[in-house]
Each structure stands twice: as C-alpha cells, then as structure tokens.
Amino acid sequence: QVQLVESGGRLVQAGGSLRLSCAASGRTFSSYAMGWFRQAPGKEREFVAAINWNGGSTTYADSVKGRFTISRDNAKNTVYLQMYNLKPEDTALYYCASDSRYRRLRLSVSGVDYDYWGQGTQVTVSS
C-alpha cells in the first residue's frame, strides 16, 4: 500500500510563492513517475505537472507553465511543487499522485494513469 502525504498549502496573496511537498511511502518511490493535480470548488480535477521516475523529464499544464516547477528527491521519497507568481485562479485543493506503471516511458497527464493519491493540501490565493 502506498501512502502519499501532501503539505505546504496555505493562504497566500496573489503574486506570492509556495512550495508543496508530497512524502511517499510503501513502494519503490524512485521507480514511478509522480504527478500533481488540483481541484477547485465546483470544477473538475485537472492536471498540473508530472515528473518521471528519475527526474529527467517533466511536463506541465499550459496554465502553470513558467510559474510552477515540479521536482523530486528520491533519497527522501518526496516530490515538490514550487509555485511562483500565484494567481487567484490557482486556488484549489492540490493532490499528488503516483503513476501506476513502473518507469513509464511517456509522462501521463491523465488521472486514470495514477493509482495512488494523497488527501490533498489546500492552496488559497487572495487577490
């Protein structure tokens, strides 16, 4: 069983920065891609960013490209989401998720390809 625990979410003013963390346990963290997703009230869950198993490849949603950076520390079993220039539309519950496929070759932006999810951390951006 994989456990994912997010942290770092809080209330921040527009233009501010936050770093989210997701600590993983339960399987070989370094062999699976990781993703960040978010869900705003009344909206569908959406993809934010993903990073491959060794950190050598990343992909981002267009809405966050250039503002957010995903990274991972396999020695600490942790994935991060550094967020800069936050906007009110970034307000959401942010989830990290673990890819279901061992060393997937091509990063997935679809939630159906992730089999374990954390409980989420709330990010609120005030205008």
N, C-alpha and C positions, 0 to 999 in steps of 0.2 A: 504494500500500500504506500502510495506516495503522498506526502504531506507538503503543502505549499502555504507559506505564511507571509502575507504582504505587510509592509509597514511604510510609514513615511508620509501618508496622506494627511492633509490639514487644510485649514483656510488660509488663502494667500491672496494678495492683491494682484490685479492684472499687471502684467509685466514682470512679475516675480518668478522665482525659480523654486523647484522642489526636486528631491531625489527620492524615488520609491525604491524599496528593496523587496526582494522575494527570496526567502530562505527555503530550501528544498531538502527533503529527507525521504528515504525509503527505496531509492533505486539509484543506479549509477548516473548521477546528475550530468556528468561530463559527456555522456553518450547521447543526449537528447537535446533537440532544439527547444528553445523556450520562447514564449510569446507574452505580450501584454495586450489586453483588450480592455474596453471600457463600456460602461452603460450609463447613460444619462436618464433621468426620470422621464418616463413616457416614450423612450426611444429604444430601438433595437441595440443589442450588443454590437460593438464594432471593433474591428482590428485596429491596433495602434502600432505595434512594432514586433519584430521577431529577430532572433539571433540563432545561428546554427550551433551545433554541438561544441565546436572548438572556438567559437567567437570570430571566425574568419569571414563570416557573411552575415549581413543584416538587411532588413527591409522595413520600410515604414509606410504608413498611410500618408497620402498626399497632404492631409490636413495638419500633420505634425512634422513633416519633413523639414529639416533645417532648424527645428526648435527642440526636438526630443532626440536623445541618444540612448540606445539600448547597449548594455554591456554585461559581461558575466565574469565571475571569478570562480573557476571550477575548483580551486583549492578550498573555497569557502562555501561551495554549493549554493551560491547566491547569484541572482540576476538583478540588474538595476535598470531603472528608467530615469535618466536625468532629463528634467523638463525645464526649458528656459522660455522666457517671454510668454508666460501663460496668459491665456485669454479666458473670458467668462465661458465661452463655448467649450472649454476643456473640462468644465465641471462635470464630474461623473464618478461612479464607483469603478476603480481600476482593479482588474484582476490579472494575476499572472497564471500561466498555464504551461503544462509540459506536453510536448509533442508525443504522439502515440507511437511513432515509428523510430526505431533505432537508427541514429545517424542518417536521417532523411536527407536526400541529396538536394532537394529543392525546397526552400522555405515555404511554408504554407501560411496563407493569410485567413484561412477558414477555421472557424472554431471547431468544426467537426473532426479536424485532424489532431486535436489536442484532447487527451484523455483524463488529465488531472487538472483541477482548478483550485485556486485558493478562494478564500472567502471575501476578498476584496478590501481595498483601503480607499476611503473617501477623499477626493480632491475637490475643493470648492474654491473657485476663483471669483473674487468680488470685483466689480467694475469701479 
